Structure formats: structure tokens, C-alpha cells
């Protein structure tokens, strides 16, 4: 009897070990199959990609030029009643439409105020600058000559030019016939400044 019980206990232990081995083998097999399935799934797809290159960007330019660049109007010995004329070509040398304005500054080094005595008229080109029959865009004292406004955005008096276009402006300065002796040998020098800005996205 004792021998039979010992054999039975041994057989039971062997059976338990066998079951554990079978479970372990089953787990290992399942894990291996899962790993192999994942690997097979990750490798068993078609792929493709396409690059879209050449997306280049270049900014435009706002470039205003004037000719002549100096001495549109000069006179060495003006007398009361005299006028002096000149013309100036404004060009849009940039790649986009622009709007421009003009301001001026005049000296008064001798304190005689010739800049405020001289009158200035600016007109667009009509028949010719000699005929001086275009549209008036400024008339008044030389010392306060201006049209438009250099502030950003469209302002009254601003003028526009398309890319590559030019416009001729006709200038005429006059010393009134009634100018008195106090202006003898008076001098002033004026600088005209043209400011431009883009019109696109800038109402």
C-alpha cells in the first residue's frame, strides 16, 4: 500500500509538471505567433511618397526715381515779374503700383524770406510743359510747396503710378511784379522730396 501511494504521488507530480510545461509551451507559442503576425503585418503593406518642391517666393519692390535728380528750377538773377520753368519726370522703377506725394523744404539763411515771396505752380503734362496747360496739382508759396501726404495709406492729393510707368510734372516759379527792394540779393534753395509707398493692401 505504501508503495502504491508513493507511486501515485510521483505520478501526480509528474502530471502537474507536464501540465505546467504544456501551458508554458502554449504561452511561448502564442507569443511567438503574435510576434510573427505583427512582423508579417508591418512588412506586408505597400507605401509611396511624393515631394512637392520648387515653392519659391520673391518679394516685389517699391522704387521711385526722378529726373533730373537736382536743379529742376534755377535762376541767378530773377527780377520782379520774372518766371522760371522746368520739368521733372517721375518714374516707378519698381515691380508694383505705387502712390507718391511731394513735400519741400526751403532755406532762409539771409532772413529775407524769399522762399515765401516766390510763388510756385506745379501742373501735370498737358500739351507741353512750355505751354503749361496741364492740371494744377499745387499753387502757392515756394516755401510750403507740397501735394499729397507721405503718411501711410491713401491721402488727398496722392498720385499713383503703375509699375514701369512715368509721369511728367511741369514746374513754374514766379517772383511777383510787386516784389519790393527788401528782396534784392535775396537767396533761397529748395529741396523737393518725393515719397512713395505700395498701393496693394494699403488703402
C-alpha positions in Angstrom: 0.0 0.0 0.0 2.7 2.5 0.9 4.5 1.7 -2.4 1.3 2.4 -4.3 0.7 5.7 -2.6 4.3 6.9 -3.3 4.0 5.9 -7.0 0.7 7.8 -7.1 2.2 10.9 -5.6 5.1 10.7 -8.1 2.7 10.3 -10.9 0.7 13.3 -9.7 3.7 15.5 -9.5 4.8 14.4 -12.9 1.4 15.2 -14.3 1.4 18.6 -12.7 4.9 19.3 -14.1 3.7 18.1 -17.5 0.7 20.4 -17.4 2.9 23.4 -16.4 5.3 22.6 -19.3 2.4 22.3 -21.7 1.0 25.7 -20.5 4.4 27.3 -20.8 4.9 25.9 -24.3 1.4 27.1 -25.3 2.2 30.6 -24.0 5.5 30.7 -25.7 3.9 29.5 -28.9 1.2 32.1 -28.7 3.7 34.9 -28.0 5.8 33.8 -30.9 2.8 33.6 -33.3 1.7 37.1 -32.2 5.2 38.5 -32.8 5.4 36.8 -36.1 2.0 38.1 -37.0 2.9 41.6 -36.1 6.1 41.5 -38.1 4.3 40.0 -41.0 1.6 42.7 -40.8 4.1 45.5 -40.6 6.1 44.3 -43.6 3.1 43.3 -45.8 2.0 46.8 -46.9 2.7 49.0 -50.0 3.9 52.5 -49.4 4.7 55.6 -51.5 5.6 59.3 -51.0 5.8 62.3 -53.3 7.7 65.5 -52.6 6.4 68.8 -54.0 9.4 71.1 -54.4 10.1 74.4 -56.1 7.9 76.5 -53.8 9.9 79.8 -54.3 8.9 83.2 -53.2 10.3 86.6 -54.2 9.1 90.0 -52.9 8.3 92.9 -55.1 9.9 96.4 -54.9 8.7 99.9 -54.5 11.2 102.2 -56.2 10.5 105.8 -57.2 13.0 107.8 -59.2 13.0 111.3 -60.6 14.9 113.0 -63.4 16.6 115.4 -63.1 17.7 114.5 -59.6 18.5 118.1 -58.8 18.1 121.7 -60.1 14.7 121.5 -61.6 14.4 125.2 -61.2 17.3 127.7 -61.0 17.7 131.4 -61.6 20.8 133.5 -60.7 19.3 137.0 -61.2 15.5 137.0 -61.0 13.7 140.3 -61.3 10.2 141.2 -60.2 7.8 139.8 -62.8 10.2 137.0 -63.9 9.2 133.3 -64.1 11.4 130.3 -64.4 10.2 126.9 -65.6 11.3 123.3 -65.5 10.1 119.8 -65.9 10.6 116.7 -63.9 9.9 113.0 -64.8 8.7 110.7 -62.0 9.2 107.0 -62.7 8.0 103.9 -61.0 11.1 101.7 -61.3 9.7 99.0 -59.0 7.6 96.0 -59.7 4.2 97.1 -58.2 1.9 100.1 -58.4 2.8 102.9 -56.0 1.4 106.1 -54.8 3.5 109.1 -54.2 3.5 112.5 -52.6 5.8 115.5 -52.6 7.0 117.8 -49.8 9.6 120.6 -49.8 11.9 122.5 -47.6 13.4 125.9 -48.4 16.3 127.8 -46.7 16.1 131.3 -45.4 19.7 131.9 -44.3 19.6 135.6 -45.1 16.4 136.1 -43.2 14.8 138.0 -46.2 12.1 135.4 -46.7 12.4 134.9 -50.4 11.1 131.4 -50.1 7.7 132.8 -49.1 7.8 135.6 -51.7 8.4 133.3 -54.6 5.3 131.6 -56.0 5.3 128.0 -57.3 2.9 126.2 -59.5 3.1 122.5 -60.4 1.0 121.0 -63.2 0.6 117.7 -64.9 1.8 117.5 -68.5 -0.7 118.9 -70.9 0.2 119.9 -74.5 3.7 120.5 -73.2 5.5 122.0 -70.2 6.2 125.1 -72.3 2.5 125.5 -72.9 1.9 124.9 -69.1 -1.7 123.9 -69.7 -2.0 120.7 -67.7 -4.0 120.2 -64.5 -2.7 122.2 -61.5 -1.7 120.0 -58.6 -0.1 122.7 -56.5 -0.1 126.5 -56.5 1.2 128.7 -53.6 4.4 129.8 -51.9 7.6 128.0 -52.8 8.3 127.6 -49.1 5.3 125.4 -48.5 5.1 123.5 -51.8 3.6 120.1 -51.4 1.0 117.7 -52.7 -0.4 114.5 -51.2 0.7 113.2 -47.9 3.6 110.9 -47.1 1.6 109.3 -44.2 0.8 105.6 -44.8 -2.4 105.0 -46.7 -4.2 106.9 -49.4 -4.4 110.6 -48.8 -5.9 113.5 -50.7 -3.6 114.7 -53.4 -1.5 111.4 -53.6 -0.7 110.4 -57.1 -0.4 106.8 -58.4 2.0 105.2 -60.9 1.8 101.7 -62.3 5.0 99.6 -62.3 7.3 100.8 -65.1 5.2 103.9 -65.8 6.4 107.5 -65.8 4.7 110.9 -65.3 6.0 114.4 -66.3 5.4 117.2 -63.9 5.7 120.9 -65.0 7.1 123.4 -62.5 7.0 127.2 -62.8 8.3 129.6 -60.2 7.4 133.3 -60.3 8.7 136.4 -58.5 5.7 138.8 -58.2 6.0 142.1 -60.1 5.1 143.9 -56.8 8.2 142.5 -55.0 9.9 145.4 -53.1 13.5 146.4 -52.6 13.8 144.4 -49.4 14.2 141.3 -51.6 17.2 142.5 -53.6 20.0 140.0 -53.5 17.9 137.5 -51.5 18.6 133.8 -51.8 16.8 130.5 -51.1 17.4 126.9 -52.0 14.6 124.4 -52.2 14.6 120.6 -51.9 11.7 118.7 -53.3 11.2 115.2 -51.7 9.1 112.5 -53.3 7.9 109.7 -51.0 6.3 106.5 -52.4 4.5 103.5 -50.9 2.7 100.4 -52.2 -0.9 100.6 -53.0 -1.5 96.9 -52.7 -3.1 96.0 -49.4 -2.7 99.6 -48.3 -6.0 101.5 -48.8 
